[in-house]
């Protein structure tokens, strides 16, 4: 396996940092921290370049908040300066790992998003009798940092680049508890090993793909699964042979254990595709695709929030239109013509006019 060195000059190059800053600000240009950074952008980037070159760079503190939809998760937001560094690193090392990813690994890859994954999942489901669908239990909080570093070193040998990668990984803030035991563990092993990547980082999403890349190849090359795909921590194997998928299940669990991961005991199931399967917010049935009810409830709630924001002048008409068009395009991936008509027929967006000053 080829290992890559001499990457550091490319990572800290001023032009790469400038490109990273442009990427990091997409969709966030008017936020306070971005505006403050961009006020003296060249000076900020020069200081960042010097800190990286001297290896005195240290990540800042994360801001954390809890979200409850579609499931409870702890989201961590890195300071904007650090997000620039994440993009600068990924600009250079992402193409190296991208070449090793299997075709049917989706999410956090350019051109391999939700809707492309849905089309592939639908094709596999409609041409197979059975599906083994799995979800890894508490994936991001369970990622073992020592194992992750070992996997990265299979491709990267540049010492300076590894210093930055380790610095980013080691600065990860504490994630929700995930105590699991594996063969050979002592009572204290799960507490002694550092684990967990912050959900919300570009690097975390990228590292999460690296972490399961060897597993993808195991399923494709060792288990000989011709119909397999993965979207972050949700993966599925399809076959007309029930015994094949039955035998694959313990082999999969055994391999995941080498990564100190476990399948979710409830969400991981083997069943007939004719019953329908949930995937990326949709329900894939033999003759149609439906939007999942929980996904639909969240969308209706979001649209009501847009109505209130528009009424009180907290969102522009352009932003409102873009958001609605994006959601409508998302719905088109399901058989949802009547649903879309029903939703958008009820949408009325009106600005509240300020009350006229009364004279006494």
N, C-alpha and C positions, 0 to 999 in steps of 0.2 A: 504494500500500500504506500503510495507516494505521500510524503510529508513535505509541507511547504515552509520555507524560511524566508528571511529578508523581506518581511511584510511591513515592518515598522516604519520605514521611510514613507511608504504610501499612506499609511494610516494617519500619521501626524502632519502630512503635507498640508500647507495652508489651503490649497485649492480643494482638497478633500474635506477639510473642516468647513470651508465655505459651502460646499455642496451639502454637507451634513446639516448645517444650520438651515438651509433652504428646505430640506426635507422635514426637519423637526418642526418647522413652523407651519406646515400645511394644515389649513383648517383652524389654526390657532393664532394667526398673526396679530389679532387685536386684544389678546389677553395681556394682562399687566406685566407678567414676567417675561413674555416674549418682546413686548414693546420696550421694556427696560434694557434687555439684552441687545436689541437691534439699534437702540439709540447710539451705542458705541460699538457696533458689531465688529468692526475690524480690530479694535483694541481688545475686545473680549476674546476674539478668536486668536489673536496674537498671544495673549496671556495663557490661553488654553494650550496653544502649541508649545509654549515654553514649559508649562507645567508637565505636559506629557513627555516632552523631550528629556527633561531632567528627572522624570518619574517621581515628581512631588505631587502629582494630581491625586486628590482624594475625593470620592463621591460625597455629595451632601446627604441630608436626611430626607427620607421619604415622607410624603403626606399620605395618610391612609384614610380610607372610608369604606363603610360596609354597603354593599348592594344586596338586594334580596330577589332580584329578578334577572334571569329565569330561576336562579337558585342562590342561596346565601353565599357570598364570596367577599373576601377582603381584597380591595383594590388598592394598589400602591402607586403613587405618582412621584416619579423622580424629579428633582429640580431641572429646569429647562437646560441649564449648562450641561448637566449629565446626559440629557437626552441627545444633545448634539454629539457628545462623545460616543454614545451608543450607535448613532447613525454612521459616524466616521468609521467605527470598527466594522460594522456590518457591511458597509460599502465595499470593503476589501476582502473580508473572509467569507461573506455569504456565498459568492460565486464558487468558492472552493468546495464548500459542503453541498451546494445545490446540485453539483454533478453526481453526487453519490446518492441522492434521494430517489426513491422509486417513483414511478409515474403517478401512482395512485395515492400519494401522500398529499393531503390538502391542508389549507389554512396557513396563513402567514407566509405564503409564497406568491410571487407575482404571477397572476393569471390562473392561480389554483385556489379560487375562493369558494364561497358557500354554494353558489348556483352551479358551478361546474361540478362540484362534489355531488350535489343533488342529482344532476343528470346522470352521472356515472352510477350512483347508488340505485337510481330508478332502473337503469339498463340491467344491472346485475340482478336486481330483485325480480324483474319481469322475465328473466331468462333462466331463473333457478327456482327449484322447489323449496329449498331450505336456506335459512340464514342463521349464522351464529353471530349475534350482535353483542358487543362488549363495551363497557365503559370502565375506565380505570378509576379506582377509588381515590379521591382527593389527589389528583395528579400533580398539580403545581406544588402544593405543600409537601408532597412525598418525594420529590426529585432529590436524590442523594448527591450532595455537592462534590464529594470525592470521586464518585463514579462519573459524574458529568465531566470533571476535569480530565479524567483518564480518557474518556471518549474523544474529547476535543484534541488531546495530544496525539491521537492516532492520525490526525491530519495536519496539525500545526506544530512546528518545531522552533519557530522564531521566539527566542527568550523574551524579548521586549513585548511582543504581542501577547504572549502567555502571561506576562506580568499584568497587563491591562485587563485581560480576560479574568484572571484570578482576582484582581482588585474589584471588578464589578460583581463577580459571584460572591466574594467574601463580604461585600457590603450589603448583601441582601438582608432586609429587615425580617424579624420573626414573623412566620406565617401561622395560620391556625394549626393547632396540635394535630399530629398524625402519628400515632404510636402503633406500629405493626412489628410483629416478630417473624423472623425467617430462619431457615435451618442454620444451625451453628451459632445463633445469637445467645448471649447471656442475658440476664435480666436487665442489665443496664445498656446494652448495645443500642437500642433505639434512641436513648437519651444522649449517648456519646457521639453519635454521627450527626453532623450538621446536614440539614435538608431544608428544602423549600426555596422556590424562586418567586419574586413578587409578580403577581398578575398585573399587567399594565405596561411593563417594560418591553421595548422592541427586542432587546437582547434575550429576555426571558422567553418570548415567543419563539425566537430563533433557536435558543438552546433547548427548548422543549422538543423541537423537531429533531435536533441532533440526538437527544437522549433516546428517542424511540426508533432512530434510523436502523440500528442493528436488528431491532425486533422486526421491523418491516421486512428486512432482507431474510430473516429467519423464516417468517411466514411464507414469503414468496419462494425461497430457494430450498429450504429444508422441508417445510410442510407441503411444498408444491401447490400452493393455493393460486389458481389461475384467476379467481375472482375475489379480490381483497382490496379494501380501501381503508384509509384512516383519516379522520378529521380531528386533529389535536389528540384528545384522549378517548375518542369514540371511534371504534373500528369494527369492521364486519367482514366475515367470510361467507361466501355463497356457494352452494353446491346442490346437485340433485341426489347426492349420496349422503344419507343421514349418518351412516356409520363413520364416514370420513370426518364430518364435523364433530361427531361425538368423541372420536379419538383425538381430534385437534385440540379440543378444549383443555384437557390436562397438560398437554405439551405446551400450550400457550401460557398457562398459569405457571408452569415450571420455569419457562424462560423469563417471564416477567419478574419472578422471584429473584433472578440474578441481578435485576435492576432495582430490587427492593420495592417492587410495585405489586399491587393486587387488584384483581378485577372487582368491580362493585358487585356484591352478592345478589342484589335484586335486579339491577339494570342489565346484567349480563345474562342473556337468554338464548336458547336454541329453539326455533319454531318454524312453522311453514310460512312462506312469503305471502300466501294467499290471505293471511289474516291481517296483513299490513304492518308496516314498521315505521317508527318515528325516527326522523333524521333531520338535523339542522332546522328545526322549527316547522317541519312539514310532516304529514303522514302519507307515506307512499303505499298505495293500494294497487291491486292488479290492473284496474281500469281507470284510475284517476289519482290525482294528488290533491290532498286537502291541506289547508293551513291549520295547524294545531290550535285547539281552543285556547290554551294558555297563551300562545303567541298572539292570537287574535285579541284576547283581552288586554294584553299589554299594549298592543297597537292602538286600540280604541282609547285607552287611558292616555297614551302619548298624544293622540290627536286632540283630545280635550284640553290637554296642557298647552298645545299649540294655539288653540282657540283663545284661551285665557291670555297667553303671552301676546298674541297679536292684538287682542282687544285693548290691552293696557300698554301697547306700543313698546313691548320688550323684545320683539322680533320683527325683522323687516319683511316686506312682502316677498322679496327675492328669496330670503332664507326659508320662509314658509313654503313657497312654491317648490323649491328644491327638495325640501323634506317630504312633502306630499308626493312629488313625482318619484322620489326614491322608494317610498313605501309602495306606491302603485306598481312600480317596476318589479319589486320583490314579490308582490301578490301574483303577478302574471306567470310566475314559475309554477303556480298551482292552477288547477281548474277552478277559477275563481271569478268568472265574468259577472255572475249574479251577485256574488259577495261584494265585489268592488262597486257595482252599481248601488247596492244597498248602503255601503259605508259612505261613499262620496256624495250620495244624494242627500244625506243628512248633515253634511258639513256646511256650516255657514260661518264665515269669518267677517266680523264687523269691528271697526275701530270704535272705542268709546270716545265720544266727544267730551272735552272738558266742559264743566258747567260754566255758564256765563256768569261773570261777576255781577252780583245784584247791587243796586244802589239804594241807599236809604235816605 
